[in-house]
Amino acid sequence: MATRSGRATAEAPEIVWNERDKRFETEDKKTYLEYELRNGGKVMDIIHTFIPSSKRGLGLASHLYVAAFNHAQS
């Protein structure tokens, strides 16, 4: 897919909720956001994100945070 400027636009990556490890991650599990729950699961603390250097600058952290926030709201 291309924009009017001719630049390619990346499709949003699929973010997977890994409940067992308390993470939201890309399908390859190399990019992730870790969280902890407290107050009986009513509060989600985001404690760490990791983006490998080969994937930085692609907006992946934003996708991880959006997935976590959407999950927390539901």
PDB file of N, CA, C, O and CB in Angstrom:
ATOM      1  N   MET A   1       0.845  -1.159   0.000  1.00  0.00           N
ATOM      2  CA  MET A   1       0.000   0.000   0.000  1.00  0.00           C
ATOM      3  C   MET A   1       0.900   1.233   0.000  1.00  0.00           C
ATOM      4  O   MET A   1       1.951   1.232   0.641  1.00  0.00           O
ATOM      5  CB  MET A   1      -0.967  -0.009   1.215  1.00  0.00           C
ATOM      6  N   ALA A   2       0.501   2.270  -0.704  1.00  0.00           N
ATOM      7  CA  ALA A   2       1.297   3.497  -0.762  1.00  0.00           C
ATOM      8  C   ALA A   2       0.400   4.687  -0.473  1.00  0.00           C
ATOM      9  O   ALA A   2      -0.808   4.642  -0.707  1.00  0.00           O
ATOM     10  CB  ALA A   2       1.985   3.654  -2.145  1.00  0.00           C
ATOM     11  N   THR A   3       0.999   5.745   0.037  1.00  0.00           N
ATOM     12  CA  THR A   3       0.273   6.982   0.301  1.00  0.00           C
ATOM     13  C   THR A   3       0.453   7.903  -0.886  1.00  0.00           C
ATOM     14  O   THR A   3       1.145   7.549  -1.840  1.00  0.00           O
ATOM     15  CB  THR A   3       0.761   7.661   1.613  1.00  0.00           C
ATOM     16  N   ARG A   4      -0.150   9.073  -0.849  1.00  0.00           N
ATOM     17  CA  ARG A   4      -0.005  10.039  -1.939  1.00  0.00           C
ATOM     18  C   ARG A   4       1.441  10.462  -2.127  1.00  0.00           C
ATOM     19  O   ARG A   4       1.857  10.775  -3.242  1.00  0.00           O
ATOM     20  CB  ARG A   4      -0.866  11.261  -1.679  1.00  0.00           C
ATOM     21  N   SER A   5       2.207  10.473  -1.046  1.00  0.00           N
ATOM     22  CA  SER A   5       3.606  10.891  -1.161  1.00  0.00           C
ATOM     23  C   SER A   5       4.470   9.789  -1.766  1.00  0.00           C
ATOM     24  O   SER A   5       5.651  10.002  -2.041  1.00  0.00           O
ATOM     25  CB  SER A   5       4.155  11.289   0.210  1.00  0.00           C
ATOM     26  N   GLY A   6       3.884   8.616  -1.974  1.00  0.00           N
ATOM     27  CA  GLY A   6       4.633   7.519  -2.543  1.00  0.00           C
ATOM     28  C   GLY A   6       5.301   6.636  -1.514  1.00  0.00           C
ATOM     29  O   GLY A   6       5.896   5.617  -1.867  1.00  0.00           O
ATOM     30  N   ARG A   7       5.216   7.004  -0.246  1.00  0.00           N
ATOM     31  CA  ARG A   7       5.803   6.188   0.806  1.00  0.00           C
ATOM     32  C   ARG A   7       4.908   5.003   1.111  1.00  0.00           C
ATOM     33  O   ARG A   7       3.682   5.109   1.068  1.00  0.00           O
ATOM     34  CB  ARG A   7       6.039   7.019   2.071  1.00  0.00           C
ATOM     35  N   ALA A   8       5.516   3.894   1.414  1.00  0.00           N
ATOM     36  CA  ALA A   8       4.739   2.719   1.801  1.00  0.00           C
ATOM     37  C   ALA A   8       4.239   2.906   3.222  1.00  0.00           C
ATOM     38  O   ALA A   8       4.928   3.483   4.063  1.00  0.00           O
ATOM     39  CB  ALA A   8       5.584   1.419   1.679  1.00  0.00           C
ATOM     40  N   THR A   9       3.045   2.419   3.482  1.00  0.00           N
ATOM     41  CA  THR A   9       2.511   2.463   4.835  1.00  0.00           C
ATOM     42  C   THR A   9       2.459   1.041   5.371  1.00  0.00           C
ATOM     43  O   THR A   9       2.030   0.116   4.681  1.00  0.00           O
ATOM     44  CB  THR A   9       1.102   3.131   4.871  1.00  0.00           C
ATOM     45  N   ALA A  10       2.888   0.889   6.568  1.00  0.00           N
ATOM     46  CA  ALA A  10       2.896  -0.434   7.188  1.00  0.00           C
ATOM     47  C   ALA A  10       1.524  -0.732   7.773  1.00  0.00           C
ATOM     48  O   ALA A  10       0.858   0.152   8.310  1.00  0.00           O
ATOM     49  CB  ALA A  10       3.986  -0.525   8.284  1.00  0.00           C
ATOM     50  N   GLU A  11       1.119  -1.966   7.663  1.00  0.00           N
ATOM     51  CA  GLU A  11      -0.117  -2.378   8.298  1.00  0.00           C
ATOM     52  C   GLU A  11       0.149  -2.530   9.790  1.00  0.00           C
ATOM     53  O   GLU A  11       1.271  -2.814  10.209  1.00  0.00           O
ATOM     54  CB  GLU A  11      -0.662  -3.703   7.677  1.00  0.00           C
ATOM     55  N   ALA A  12      -0.889  -2.338  10.576  1.00  0.00           N
ATOM     56  CA  ALA A  12      -0.739  -2.484  12.019  1.00  0.00           C
ATOM     57  C   ALA A  12      -0.370  -3.931  12.342  1.00  0.00           C
ATOM     58  O   ALA A  12      -0.993  -4.861  11.830  1.00  0.00           O
ATOM     59  CB  ALA A  12      -2.043  -2.068  12.760  1.00  0.00           C
ATOM     60  N   PRO A  13       0.630  -4.119  13.178  1.00  0.00           N
ATOM     61  CA  PRO A  13       1.019  -5.482  13.542  1.00  0.00           C
ATOM     62  C   PRO A  13      -0.044  -6.111  14.444  1.00  0.00           C
ATOM     63  O   PRO A  13      -0.774  -5.404  15.139  1.00  0.00           O
ATOM     64  CB  PRO A  13       2.398  -5.486  14.247  1.00  0.00           C
ATOM     65  N   GLU A  14      -0.123  -7.409  14.428  1.00  0.00           N
ATOM     66  CA  GLU A  14      -1.040  -8.076  15.342  1.00  0.00           C
ATOM     67  C   GLU A  14      -0.383  -8.147  16.713  1.00  0.00           C
ATOM     68  O   GLU A  14       0.739  -8.632  16.858  1.00  0.00           O
ATOM     69  CB  GLU A  14      -1.421  -9.501  14.828  1.00  0.00           C
ATOM     70  N   ILE A  15      -1.099  -7.656  17.705  1.00  0.00           N
ATOM     71  CA  ILE A  15      -0.619  -7.692  19.082  1.00  0.00           C
ATOM     72  C   ILE A  15      -1.401  -8.772  19.815  1.00  0.00           C
ATOM     73  O   ILE A  15      -2.630  -8.809  19.762  1.00  0.00           O
ATOM     74  CB  ILE A  15      -0.775  -6.296  19.786  1.00  0.00           C
ATOM     75  N   VAL A  16      -0.683  -9.640  20.492  1.00  0.00           N
ATOM     76  CA  VAL A  16      -1.271 -10.788  21.172  1.00  0.00           C
ATOM     77  C   VAL A  16      -1.186 -10.572  22.682  1.00  0.00           C
ATOM     78  O   VAL A  16      -0.157 -10.139  23.200  1.00  0.00           O
ATOM     79  CB  VAL A  16      -0.554 -12.109  20.758  1.00  0.00           C
ATOM     80  N   TRP A  17      -2.277 -10.877  23.379  1.00  0.00           N
ATOM     81  CA  TRP A  17      -2.287 -10.825  24.838  1.00  0.00           C
ATOM     82  C   TRP A  17      -1.797 -12.160  25.357  1.00  0.00           C
ATOM     83  O   TRP A  17      -2.429 -13.191  25.126  1.00  0.00           O
ATOM     84  CB  TRP A  17      -3.708 -10.494  25.393  1.00  0.00           C
ATOM     85  N   ASN A  18      -0.670 -12.146  26.059  1.00  0.00           N
ATOM     86  CA  ASN A  18      -0.104 -13.336  26.668  1.00  0.00           C
ATOM     87  C   ASN A  18      -0.426 -13.244  28.162  1.00  0.00           C
ATOM     88  O   ASN A  18       0.370 -12.733  28.949  1.00  0.00           O
ATOM     89  CB  ASN A  18       1.460 -13.454  26.400  1.00  0.00           C
ATOM     90  N   GLU A  19      -1.586 -13.739  28.531  1.00  0.00           N
ATOM     91  CA  GLU A  19      -2.070 -13.606  29.908  1.00  0.00           C
ATOM     92  C   GLU A  19      -1.160 -14.317  30.900  1.00  0.00           C
ATOM     93  O   GLU A  19      -0.913 -13.803  31.991  1.00  0.00           O
ATOM     94  CB  GLU A  19      -3.483 -14.157  30.024  1.00  0.00           C
ATOM     95  N   ARG A  20      -0.665 -15.482  30.536  1.00  0.00           N
ATOM     96  CA  ARG A  20       0.183 -16.268  31.446  1.00  0.00           C
ATOM     97  C   ARG A  20       1.436 -15.502  31.846  1.00  0.00           C
ATOM     98  O   ARG A  20       1.815 -15.508  33.018  1.00  0.00           O
ATOM     99  CB  ARG A  20       0.577 -17.595  30.794  1.00  0.00           C
ATOM    100  N   ASP A  21       2.086 -14.839  30.884  1.00  0.00           N
ATOM    101  CA  ASP A  21       3.327 -14.106  31.164  1.00  0.00           C
ATOM    102  C   ASP A  21       3.086 -12.628  31.448  1.00  0.00           C
ATOM    103  O   ASP A  21       4.036 -11.868  31.631  1.00  0.00           O
ATOM    104  CB  ASP A  21       4.281 -14.243  29.998  1.00  0.00           C
ATOM    105  N   LYS A  22       1.817 -12.217  31.487  1.00  0.00           N
ATOM    106  CA  LYS A  22       1.438 -10.817  31.733  1.00  0.00           C
ATOM    107  C   LYS A  22       2.144  -9.888  30.759  1.00  0.00           C
ATOM    108  O   LYS A  22       2.851  -8.959  31.149  1.00  0.00           O
ATOM    109  CB  LYS A  22       1.770 -10.409  33.180  1.00  0.00           C
ATOM    110  N   ARG A  23       1.927 -10.170  29.472  1.00  0.00           N
ATOM    111  CA  ARG A  23       2.552  -9.375  28.408  1.00  0.00           C
ATOM    112  C   ARG A  23       1.601  -9.180  27.244  1.00  0.00           C
ATOM    113  O   ARG A  23       0.714  -9.997  26.999  1.00  0.00           O
ATOM    114  CB  ARG A  23       3.840 -10.043  27.922  1.00  0.00           C
ATOM    115  N   PHE A  24       1.800  -8.097  26.543  1.00  0.00           N
ATOM    116  CA  PHE A  24       1.241  -7.895  25.219  1.00  0.00           C
ATOM    117  C   PHE A  24       2.449  -7.944  24.303  1.00  0.00           C
ATOM    118  O   PHE A  24       3.468  -7.314  24.583  1.00  0.00           O
ATOM    119  CB  PHE A  24       0.415  -6.524  25.088  1.00  0.00           C
ATOM    120  N   GLU A  25       2.342  -8.693  23.201  1.00  0.00           N
ATOM    121  CA  GLU A  25       3.521  -8.914  22.374  1.00  0.00           C
ATOM    122  C   GLU A  25       3.147  -9.073  20.914  1.00  0.00           C
ATOM    123  O   GLU A  25       2.002  -9.368  20.572  1.00  0.00           O
ATOM    124  CB  GLU A  25       4.281 -10.137  22.852  1.00  0.00           C
ATOM    125  N   THR A  26       4.145  -8.870  20.056  1.00  0.00           N
ATOM    126  CA  THR A  26       3.947  -9.152  18.644  1.00  0.00           C
ATOM    127  C   THR A  26       3.928 -10.662  18.471  1.00  0.00           C
ATOM    128  O   THR A  26       4.350 -11.404  19.358  1.00  0.00           O
ATOM    129  CB  THR A  26       5.059  -8.491  17.764  1.00  0.00           C
ATOM    130  N   GLU A  27       3.444 -11.104  17.339  1.00  0.00           N
ATOM    131  CA  GLU A  27       3.316 -12.552  17.114  1.00  0.00           C
ATOM    132  C   GLU A  27       4.644 -13.290  17.253  1.00  0.00           C
ATOM    133  O   GLU A  27       4.669 -14.445  17.680  1.00  0.00           O
ATOM    134  CB  GLU A  27       2.740 -12.812  15.736  1.00  0.00           C
ATOM    135  N   ASP A  28       5.750 -12.633  16.895  1.00  0.00           N
ATOM    136  CA  ASP A  28       7.063 -13.289  17.001  1.00  0.00           C
ATOM    137  C   ASP A  28       7.629 -13.244  18.421  1.00  0.00           C
ATOM    138  O   ASP A  28       8.698 -13.797  18.678  1.00  0.00           O
ATOM    139  CB  ASP A  28       8.047 -12.634  16.042  1.00  0.00           C
ATOM    140  N   LYS A  29       6.925 -12.596  19.336  1.00  0.00           N
ATOM    141  CA  LYS A  29       7.275 -12.492  20.757  1.00  0.00           C
ATOM    142  C   LYS A  29       8.569 -11.716  21.026  1.00  0.00           C
ATOM    143  O   LYS A  29       9.084 -11.751  22.144  1.00  0.00           O
ATOM    144  CB  LYS A  29       7.401 -13.867  21.339  1.00  0.00           C
ATOM    145  N   LYS A  30       9.095 -11.020  20.023  1.00  0.00           N
ATOM    146  CA  LYS A  30      10.350 -10.284  20.192  1.00  0.00           C
ATOM    147  C   LYS A  30      10.124  -8.860  20.684  1.00  0.00           C
ATOM    148  O   LYS A  30      11.037  -8.236  21.226  1.00  0.00           O
ATOM    149  CB  LYS A  30      11.114 -10.254  18.884  1.00  0.00           C
ATOM    150  N   THR A  31       8.933  -8.351  20.502  1.00  0.00           N
ATOM    151  CA  THR A  31       8.578  -6.994  20.915  1.00  0.00           C
ATOM    152  C   THR A  31       7.434  -7.129  21.905  1.00  0.00           C
ATOM    153  O   THR A  31       6.426  -7.772  21.610  1.00  0.00           O
ATOM    154  CB  THR A  31       8.180  -6.079  19.682  1.00  0.00           C
ATOM    155  N   TYR A  32       7.585  -6.519  23.091  1.00  0.00           N
ATOM    156  CA  TYR A  32       6.565  -6.752  24.101  1.00  0.00           C
ATOM    157  C   TYR A  32       6.460  -5.633  25.118  1.00  0.00           C
ATOM    158  O   TYR A  32       7.347  -4.789  25.247  1.00  0.00           O
ATOM    159  CB  TYR A  32       6.838  -8.033  24.804  1.00  0.00           C
ATOM    160  N   LEU A  33       5.349  -5.654  25.834  1.00  0.00           N
ATOM    161  CA  LEU A  33       5.056  -4.755  26.949  1.00  0.00           C
ATOM    162  C   LEU A  33       4.685  -5.654  28.119  1.00  0.00           C
ATOM    163  O   LEU A  33       3.827  -6.526  27.981  1.00  0.00           O
ATOM    164  CB  LEU A  33       3.893  -3.716  26.602  1.00  0.00           C
ATOM    165  N   GLU A  34       5.320  -5.451  29.267  1.00  0.00           N
ATOM    166  CA  GLU A  34       5.023  -6.243  30.462  1.00  0.00           C
ATOM    167  C   GLU A  34       4.214  -5.407  31.439  1.00  0.00           C
ATOM    168  O   GLU A  34       4.402  -4.195  31.547  1.00  0.00           O
ATOM    169  CB  GLU A  34       6.325  -6.751  31.130  1.00  0.00           C
ATOM    170  N   TYR A  35       3.318  -6.067  32.143  1.00  0.00           N
ATOM    171  CA  TYR A  35       2.477  -5.367  33.114  1.00  0.00           C
ATOM    172  C   TYR A  35       2.302  -6.206  34.376  1.00  0.00           C
ATOM    173  O   TYR A  35       2.589  -7.403  34.397  1.00  0.00           O
ATOM    174  CB  TYR A  35       1.104  -5.035  32.501  1.00  0.00           C
ATOM    175  N   GLU A  36       1.828  -5.552  35.411  1.00  0.00           N
ATOM    176  CA  GLU A  36       1.441  -6.215  36.653  1.00  0.00           C
ATOM    177  C   GLU A  36       0.051  -5.719  37.017  1.00  0.00           C
ATOM    178  O   GLU A  36      -0.292  -4.564  36.761  1.00  0.00           O
ATOM    179  CB  GLU A  36       2.472  -5.937  37.811  1.00  0.00           C
ATOM    180  N   LEU A  37      -0.734  -6.584  37.606  1.00  0.00           N
ATOM    181  CA  LEU A  37      -2.057  -6.205  38.090  1.00  0.00           C
ATOM    182  C   LEU A  37      -2.006  -6.045  39.596  1.00  0.00           C
ATOM    183  O   LEU A  37      -1.288  -6.768  40.287  1.00  0.00           O
ATOM    184  CB  LEU A  37      -3.125  -7.251  37.684  1.00  0.00           C
ATOM    185  N   ARG A  38      -2.777  -5.089  40.098  1.00  0.00           N
ATOM    186  CA  ARG A  38      -2.889  -4.915  41.541  1.00  0.00           C
ATOM    187  C   ARG A  38      -4.312  -4.502  41.884  1.00  0.00           C
ATOM    188  O   ARG A  38      -5.141  -4.295  40.998  1.00  0.00           O
ATOM    189  CB  ARG A  38      -1.870  -3.866  42.059  1.00  0.00           C
ATOM    190  N   ASN A  39      -4.581  -4.385  43.160  1.00  0.00           N
ATOM    191  CA  ASN A  39      -5.937  -4.066  43.645  1.00  0.00           C
ATOM    192  C   ASN A  39      -6.967  -5.041  43.085  1.00  0.00           C
ATOM    193  O   ASN A  39      -8.018  -4.644  42.582  1.00  0.00           O
ATOM    194  CB  ASN A  39      -6.322  -2.624  43.261  1.00  0.00           C
ATOM    195  N   GLY A  40      -6.641  -6.316  43.184  1.00  0.00           N
ATOM    196  CA  GLY A  40      -7.575  -7.341  42.725  1.00  0.00           C
ATOM    197  C   GLY A  40      -7.803  -7.330  41.221  1.00  0.00           C
ATOM    198  O   GLY A  40      -8.864  -7.736  40.749  1.00  0.00           O
ATOM    199  N   GLY A  41      -6.818  -6.870  40.474  1.00  0.00           N
ATOM    200  CA  GLY A  41      -6.942  -6.818  39.014  1.00  0.00           C
ATOM    201  C   GLY A  41      -7.601  -5.556  38.487  1.00  0.00           C
ATOM    202  O   GLY A  41      -7.866  -5.447  37.290  1.00  0.00           O
ATOM    203  N   LYS A  42      -7.868  -4.600  39.372  1.00  0.00           N
ATOM    204  CA  LYS A  42      -8.523  -3.361  38.947  1.00  0.00           C
ATOM    205  C   LYS A  42      -7.540  -2.324  38.412  1.00  0.00           C
ATOM    206  O   LYS A  42      -7.942  -1.372  37.743  1.00  0.00           O
ATOM    207  CB  LYS A  42      -9.296  -2.770  40.102  1.00  0.00           C
ATOM    208  N   VAL A  43      -6.256  -2.508  38.705  1.00  0.00           N
ATOM    209  CA  VAL A  43      -5.231  -1.557  38.263  1.00  0.00           C
ATOM    210  C   VAL A  43      -4.160  -2.318  37.493  1.00  0.00           C
ATOM    211  O   VAL A  43      -3.658  -3.344  37.950  1.00  0.00           O
ATOM    212  CB  VAL A  43      -4.606  -0.790  39.476  1.00  0.00           C
ATOM    213  N   MET A  44      -3.821  -1.803  36.328  1.00  0.00           N
ATOM    214  CA  MET A  44      -2.755  -2.389  35.520  1.00  0.00           C
ATOM    215  C   MET A  44      -1.578  -1.417  35.506  1.00  0.00           C
ATOM    216  O   MET A  44      -1.696  -0.288  35.028  1.00  0.00           O
ATOM    217  CB  MET A  44      -3.247  -2.702  34.062  1.00  0.00           C
ATOM    218  N   ASP A  45      -0.445  -1.868  36.035  1.00  0.00           N
ATOM    219  CA  ASP A  45       0.788  -1.080  35.983  1.00  0.00           C
ATOM    220  C   ASP A  45       1.639  -1.596  34.838  1.00  0.00           C
ATOM    221  O   ASP A  45       1.992  -2.775  34.804  1.00  0.00           O
ATOM    222  CB  ASP A  45       1.569  -1.150  37.335  1.00  0.00           C
ATOM    223  N   ILE A  46       1.967  -0.727  33.906  1.00  0.00           N
ATOM    224  CA  ILE A  46       2.866  -1.100  32.823  1.00  0.00           C
ATOM    225  C   ILE A  46       4.279  -0.895  33.354  1.00  0.00           C
ATOM    226  O   ILE A  46       4.650   0.206  33.762  1.00  0.00           O
ATOM    227  CB  ILE A  46       2.599  -0.253  31.506  1.00  0.00           C
ATOM    228  N   ILE A  47       5.056  -1.966  33.342  1.00  0.00           N
ATOM    229  CA  ILE A  47       6.360  -1.904  33.999  1.00  0.00           C
ATOM    230  C   ILE A  47       7.540  -1.918  33.036  1.00  0.00           C
ATOM    231  O   ILE A  47       8.646  -1.524  33.405  1.00  0.00           O
ATOM    232  CB  ILE A  47       6.493  -3.043  34.947  1.00  0.00           C
ATOM    233  N   HIS A  48       7.312  -2.374  31.796  1.00  0.00           N
ATOM    234  CA  HIS A  48       8.468  -2.480  30.899  1.00  0.00           C
ATOM    235  C   HIS A  48       7.998  -2.681  29.463  1.00  0.00           C
ATOM    236  O   HIS A  48       7.025  -3.393  29.210  1.00  0.00           O
ATOM    237  CB  HIS A  48       9.395  -3.645  31.331  1.00  0.00           C
ATOM    238  N   THR A  49       8.692  -2.052  28.537  1.00  0.00           N
ATOM    239  CA  THR A  49       8.501  -2.360  27.117  1.00  0.00           C
ATOM    240  C   THR A  49       9.867  -2.688  26.536  1.00  0.00           C
ATOM    241  O   THR A  49      10.892  -2.169  26.979  1.00  0.00           O
ATOM    242  CB  THR A  49       7.822  -1.164  26.342  1.00  0.00           C
ATOM    243  N   PHE A  50       9.859  -3.549  25.549  1.00  0.00           N
ATOM    244  CA  PHE A  50      11.098  -3.887  24.859  1.00  0.00           C
ATOM    245  C   PHE A  50      10.842  -3.919  23.361  1.00  0.00           C
ATOM    246  O   PHE A  50       9.954  -4.621  22.878  1.00  0.00           O
ATOM    247  CB  PHE A  50      11.657  -5.246  25.350  1.00  0.00           C
ATOM    248  N   ILE A  51      11.639  -3.146  22.642  1.00  0.00           N
ATOM    249  CA  ILE A  51      11.618  -3.121  21.183  1.00  0.00           C
ATOM    250  C   ILE A  51      13.036  -3.413  20.732  1.00  0.00           C
ATOM    251  O   ILE A  51      13.937  -2.635  21.045  1.00  0.00           O
ATOM    252  CB  ILE A  51      11.095  -1.738  20.616  1.00  0.00           C
ATOM    253  N   PRO A  52      13.278  -4.511  20.002  1.00  0.00           N
ATOM    254  CA  PRO A  52      14.639  -4.783  19.543  1.00  0.00           C
ATOM    255  C   PRO A  52      15.115  -3.675  18.607  1.00  0.00           C
ATOM    256  O   PRO A  52      14.309  -3.055  17.914  1.00  0.00           O
ATOM    257  CB  PRO A  52      14.709  -6.151  18.835  1.00  0.00           C
ATOM    258  N   SER A  53      16.396  -3.434  18.588  1.00  0.00           N
ATOM    259  CA  SER A  53      16.936  -2.331  17.780  1.00  0.00           C
ATOM    260  C   SER A  53      16.543  -2.452  16.315  1.00  0.00           C
ATOM    261  O   SER A  53      16.392  -1.436  15.637  1.00  0.00           O
ATOM    262  CB  SER A  53      18.454  -2.285  17.899  1.00  0.00           C
ATOM    263  N   SER A  54      16.376  -3.660  15.817  1.00  0.00           N
ATOM    264  CA  SER A  54      16.009  -3.851  14.413  1.00  0.00           C
ATOM    265  C   SER A  54      14.579  -3.435  14.111  1.00  0.00           C
ATOM    266  O   SER A  54      14.208  -3.298  12.945  1.00  0.00           O
ATOM    267  CB  SER A  54      16.198  -5.290  14.028  1.00  0.00           C
ATOM    268  N   LYS A  55      13.760  -3.228  15.163  1.00  0.00           N
ATOM    269  CA  LYS A  55      12.357  -2.879  14.962  1.00  0.00           C
ATOM    270  C   LYS A  55      12.007  -1.501  15.511  1.00  0.00           C
ATOM    271  O   LYS A  55      10.838  -1.115  15.510  1.00  0.00           O
ATOM    272  CB  LYS A  55      11.477  -3.914  15.605  1.00  0.00           C
ATOM    273  N   ARG A  56      12.990  -0.769  15.972  1.00  0.00           N
ATOM    274  CA  ARG A  56      12.728   0.563  16.524  1.00  0.00           C
ATOM    275  C   ARG A  56      12.382   1.544  15.415  1.00  0.00           C
ATOM    276  O   ARG A  56      12.839   1.417  14.279  1.00  0.00           O
ATOM    277  CB  ARG A  56      13.943   1.070  17.319  1.00  0.00           C
ATOM    278  N   GLY A  57      11.565   2.521  15.774  1.00  0.00           N
ATOM    279  CA  GLY A  57      11.169   3.549  14.818  1.00  0.00           C
ATOM    280  C   GLY A  57       9.980   3.160  13.959  1.00  0.00           C
ATOM    281  O   GLY A  57       9.631   3.894  13.035  1.00  0.00           O
ATOM    282  N   LEU A  58       9.351   2.035  14.236  1.00  0.00           N
ATOM    283  CA  LEU A  58       8.216   1.557  13.452  1.00  0.00           C
ATOM    284  C   LEU A  58       6.876   1.811  14.140  1.00  0.00           C
ATOM    285  O   LEU A  58       5.824   1.466  13.600  1.00  0.00           O
ATOM    286  CB  LEU A  58       8.371   0.082  13.177  1.00  0.00           C
ATOM    287  N   GLY A  59       6.911   2.408  15.318  1.00  0.00           N
ATOM    288  CA  GLY A  59       5.677   2.685  16.046  1.00  0.00           C
ATOM    289  C   GLY A  59       5.127   1.492  16.806  1.00  0.00           C
ATOM    290  O   GLY A  59       3.963   1.502  17.206  1.00  0.00           O
ATOM    291  N   LEU A  60       5.937   0.470  17.013  1.00  0.00           N
ATOM    292  CA  LEU A  60       5.458  -0.733  17.683  1.00  0.00           C
ATOM    293  C   LEU A  60       5.083  -0.487  19.140  1.00  0.00           C
ATOM    294  O   LEU A  60       4.118  -1.069  19.634  1.00  0.00           O
ATOM    295  CB  LEU A  60       6.508  -1.810  17.607  1.00  0.00           C
ATOM    296  N   ALA A  61       5.824   0.358  19.826  1.00  0.00           N
ATOM    297  CA  ALA A  61       5.494   0.653  21.228  1.00  0.00           C
ATOM    298  C   ALA A  61       4.094   1.246  21.323  1.00  0.00           C
ATOM    299  O   ALA A  61       3.342   0.922  22.242  1.00  0.00           O
ATOM    300  CB  ALA A  61       6.532   1.626  21.846  1.00  0.00           C
ATOM    301  N   SER A  62       3.748   2.096  20.397  1.00  0.00           N
ATOM    302  CA  SER A  62       2.414   2.689  20.381  1.00  0.00           C
ATOM    303  C   SER A  62       1.343   1.620  20.235  1.00  0.00           C
ATOM    304  O   SER A  62       0.325   1.671  20.926  1.00  0.00           O
ATOM    305  CB  SER A  62       2.296   3.707  19.250  1.00  0.00           C
ATOM    306  N   HIS A  63       1.549   0.662  19.356  1.00  0.00           N
ATOM    307  CA  HIS A  63       0.585  -0.425  19.170  1.00  0.00           C
ATOM    308  C   HIS A  63       0.456  -1.266  20.438  1.00  0.00           C
ATOM    309  O   HIS A  63      -0.645  -1.681  20.801  1.00  0.00           O
ATOM    310  CB  HIS A  63       1.002  -1.315  17.989  1.00  0.00           C
ATOM    311  N   LEU A  64       1.577  -1.515  21.108  1.00  0.00           N
ATOM    312  CA  LEU A  64       1.543  -2.278  22.348  1.00  0.00           C
ATOM    313  C   LEU A  64       0.741  -1.544  23.418  1.00  0.00           C
ATOM    314  O   LEU A  64      -0.087  -2.145  24.103  1.00  0.00           O
ATOM    315  CB  LEU A  64       2.964  -2.550  22.845  1.00  0.00           C
ATOM    316  N   TYR A  65       0.989  -0.238  23.560  1.00  0.00           N
ATOM    317  CA  TYR A  65       0.281   0.548  24.574  1.00  0.00           C
ATOM    318  C   TYR A  65      -1.206   0.637  24.276  1.00  0.00           C
ATOM    319  O   TYR A  65      -2.024   0.548  25.191  1.00  0.00           O
ATOM    320  CB  TYR A  65       0.872   1.948  24.667  1.00  0.00           C
ATOM    321  N   VAL A  66      -1.567   0.809  23.022  1.00  0.00           N
ATOM    322  CA  VAL A  66      -2.983   0.874  22.664  1.00  0.00           C
ATOM    323  C   VAL A  66      -3.671  -0.439  23.020  1.00  0.00           C
ATOM    324  O   VAL A  66      -4.772  -0.431  23.571  1.00  0.00           O
ATOM    325  CB  VAL A  66      -3.155   1.183  21.159  1.00  0.00           C
ATOM    326  N   ALA A  67      -3.037  -1.561  22.713  1.00  0.00           N
ATOM    327  CA  ALA A  67      -3.614  -2.868  23.049  1.00  0.00           C
ATOM    328  C   ALA A  67      -3.792  -3.004  24.563  1.00  0.00           C
ATOM    329  O   ALA A  67      -4.827  -3.485  25.025  1.00  0.00           O
ATOM    330  CB  ALA A  67      -2.719  -4.010  22.512  1.00  0.00           C
ATOM    331  N   ALA A  68      -2.793  -2.584  25.328  1.00  0.00           N
ATOM    332  CA  ALA A  68      -2.879  -2.676  26.786  1.00  0.00           C
ATOM    333  C   ALA A  68      -3.968  -1.762  27.334  1.00  0.00           C
ATOM    334  O   ALA A  68      -4.740  -2.174  28.199  1.00  0.00           O
ATOM    335  CB  ALA A  68      -1.534  -2.325  27.423  1.00  0.00           C
ATOM    336  N   PHE A  69      -4.039  -0.532  26.845  1.00  0.00           N
ATOM    337  CA  PHE A  69      -5.058   0.394  27.324  1.00  0.00           C
ATOM    338  C   PHE A  69      -6.460  -0.091  26.975  1.00  0.00           C
ATOM    339  O   PHE A  69      -7.371  -0.008  27.799  1.00  0.00           O
ATOM    340  CB  PHE A  69      -4.826   1.782  26.740  1.00  0.00           C
ATOM    341  N   ASN A  70      -6.635  -0.598  25.753  1.00  0.00           N
ATOM    342  CA  ASN A  70      -7.951  -1.122  25.352  1.00  0.00           C
ATOM    343  C   ASN A  70      -8.345  -2.302  26.228  1.00  0.00           C
ATOM    344  O   ASN A  70      -9.502  -2.432  26.627  1.00  0.00           O
ATOM    345  CB  ASN A  70      -7.942  -1.544  23.866  1.00  0.00           C
ATOM    346  N   HIS A  71      -7.388  -3.150  26.520  1.00  0.00           N
ATOM    347  CA  HIS A  71      -7.674  -4.297  27.379  1.00  0.00           C
ATOM    348  C   HIS A  71      -8.042  -3.824  28.796  1.00  0.00           C
ATOM    349  O   HIS A  71      -8.988  -4.333  29.397  1.00  0.00           O
ATOM    350  CB  HIS A  71      -6.454  -5.257  27.425  1.00  0.00           C
ATOM    351  N   ALA A  72      -7.297  -2.862  29.314  1.00  0.00           N
ATOM    352  CA  ALA A  72      -7.563  -2.355  30.660  1.00  0.00           C
ATOM    353  C   ALA A  72      -8.961  -1.731  30.748  1.00  0.00           C
ATOM    354  O   ALA A  72      -9.633  -1.858  31.771  1.00  0.00           O
ATOM    355  CB  ALA A  72      -6.495  -1.322  31.060  1.00  0.00           C
ATOM    356  N   GLN A  73      -9.387  -1.073  29.699  1.00  0.00           N
ATOM    357  CA  GLN A  73     -10.710  -0.449  29.706  1.00  0.00           C
ATOM    358  C   GLN A  73     -11.831  -1.487  29.711  1.00  0.00           C
ATOM    359  O   GLN A  73     -12.905  -1.257  30.267  1.00  0.00           O
ATOM    360  CB  GLN A  73     -10.862   0.467  28.499  1.00  0.00           C
ATOM    361  N   SER A  74     -11.567  -2.621  29.091  1.00  0.00           N
ATOM    362  CA  SER A  74     -12.615  -3.658  29.017  1.00  0.00           C
ATOM    363  C   SER A  74     -12.546  -4.526  30.209  1.00  0.00           C
ATOM    364  O   SER A  74     -13.339  -5.459  30.340  1.00  0.00           O
ATOM    365  CB  SER A  74     -12.488  -4.503  27.759  1.00  0.00           C
TER     366      SER A  74
END
